[in-house]
Amino acid sequence: MATPVLSTPESVKHPLIASPWHTLFLIVAQGLLSFRSKMQASHAHVLGDRIGLYERTIFFEWLMFALMILGVWRYGSSVLTVLGERWRSVGQVFRDIGIAVLFLVVSITIESILGSHGHGGGDNSTTQFMLPHGGVEATMWVVLSITAGFCEEAIYRGYLQRQFIALTKNIPAGIVLSAAAFGAAHAYQGFQHALQIGFLGLMGGILAYWCKSVRPGMIAHTLQDVLGGFIQH
């Protein structure tokens, strides 16, 4: 008699990598930071203090990343579950760079069709104020872009997307929920811009799931933010 083939449960294929309570804490913390960012951006706008705004944003991006890693570590999961397997050859590095550049071209094309101007730009006053002016601010903008590309992709695509897939036991739902959280975290830039960023998060989530790594997304995210800061001028 033939032995029946049993399908692997979603909870086994896509296990939790941290406590659900930790995920809730991280979402609430990110929501509070988003509200704080709106207040700080308005305050910095009045004072004209872009450097201070960049420094605070960089600090809190890394703080959220550290809190995320702490939750993963305490749960007994490997950090590699968030970042993906290490590069093992130069060929893998160039492969991810190539995927990132192709993804960047596609995302910019789609944004152009939708009438957007990229993650780093926008037509509201808050977003316009954030763009760098002068050499020092340009350097800080690049540091901010690298920070955002690394930390946000790790948190939203590496951590939250995995957690949402595990909790809902549904891959599309996990990707959509992560993208929604990503867009909501940028609500201080205005509703329309947050919606566009959420759509980019959806594309990035599909890319991360397909690649089984957030590294191509990190590279694309960083490049898009860097270019957005200079092209807008």
C-alpha positions, -999 to 999 in steps of 0.1 A, spaced: 0 0 0 14 34 -10 24 57 19 5 90 17 26 121 12 20 145 40 24 183 34 47 202 57 27 225 80 32 262 75 42 266 111 72 242 104 81 258 70 78 293 83 84 292 121 84 322 145 119 337 150 109 357 180 81 359 206 48 374 194 49 397 224 83 410 211 67 416 177 39 436 193 63 456 213 84 464 182 53 475 163 41 498 191 76 512 195 79 519 158 45 536 159 56 558 187 88 566 168 68 575 137 47 599 157 79 613 173 95 617 138 65 638 127 69 661 157 107 663 154 106 669 116 82 698 121 104 712 149 135 708 129 118 725 99 112 756 120 148 756 133 163 746 100 182 718 118 186 691 92 218 677 107 202 672 140 172 655 124 196 632 104 215 623 136 184 615 156 169 594 128 201 574 125 203 568 162 167 556 164 170 534 133 199 515 149 181 514 183 151 497 166 175 473 149 192 464 182 158 458 199 149 435 170 181 416 171 178 412 209 143 397 206 156 372 179 186 363 200 165 358 232 141 335 213 171 313 203 170 321 166 200 329 145 205 365 132 210 349 98 172 341 98 168 379 95 196 388 72 199 356 51 229 333 46 263 349 44 279 356 10 302 327 2 317 340 -30 323 372 -50 299 359 -75 271 359 -49 280 395 -41 277 406 -77 245 386 -82 228 405 -53 241 438 -66 227 430 -101 194 420 -86 193 452 -66 200 474 -96 174 457 -117 149 460 -89 158 497 -85 152 503 -122 118 485 -121 107 503 -89 117 537 -103 98 530 -135 67 520 -116 69 550 -94 73 573 -124 41 558 -139 23 564 -106 35 599 -105 59 594 -75 95 607 -72 110 580 -50 113 570 -14 136 598 -5 116 626 -21 81 638 -23 60 670 -28 51 678 8 71 703 28 83 679 54 99 656 28 114 685 8 129 699 40 146 666 48 167 668 15 203 677 20 219 711 12 257 714 10 286 690 14 282 682 52 245 675 49 250 654 17 275 632 36 251 628 65 224 620 40 245 591 26 250 578 61 213 581 68 205 563 35 228 534 43 214 532 78 178 532 65 186 506 38 202 482 62 180 486 93 146 490 77 150 461 53 162 439 83 133 450 105 105 450 79 115 423 54 138 402 75 119 402 108 83 415 106 76 397 73 88 364 87 68 369 119 36 379 100 39 349 77 44 326 107 15 342 127 -10 342 98 3 310 83 -1 328 50 27 341 28 8 368 9 -8 381 41 26 383 58 41 402 29 11 426 28 11 432 65 48 440 66 44 464 37 15 481 55 36 485 86 64 499 65 41 525 49 26 534 83 60 540 98 65 568 72 31 584 78 49 616 89 58 622 53 21 625 43 -6 600 35 1 598 -3 39 593 2 33 567 29 10 548 5 37 549 -21 64 537 3 40 509 14 38 498 -22 76 498 -24 76 477 7 52 453 -10 76 450 -39 106 446 -15 88 419 4 82 399 -27 119 403 -36 131 393 -1 108 362 -2 120 352 -37 157 358 -29 154 343 6 176 372 16 172 409 24 206 419 10 194 428 -26 166 449 -10 191 466 13 213 476 -16 183 488 -37 168 507 -7 201 524 0 207 534 -36 172 547 -40 174 569 -9 209 582 -19 198 591 -54 165 605 -41 184 630 -19 203 644 -49 180 640 -79 153 660 -61 175 691 -63 
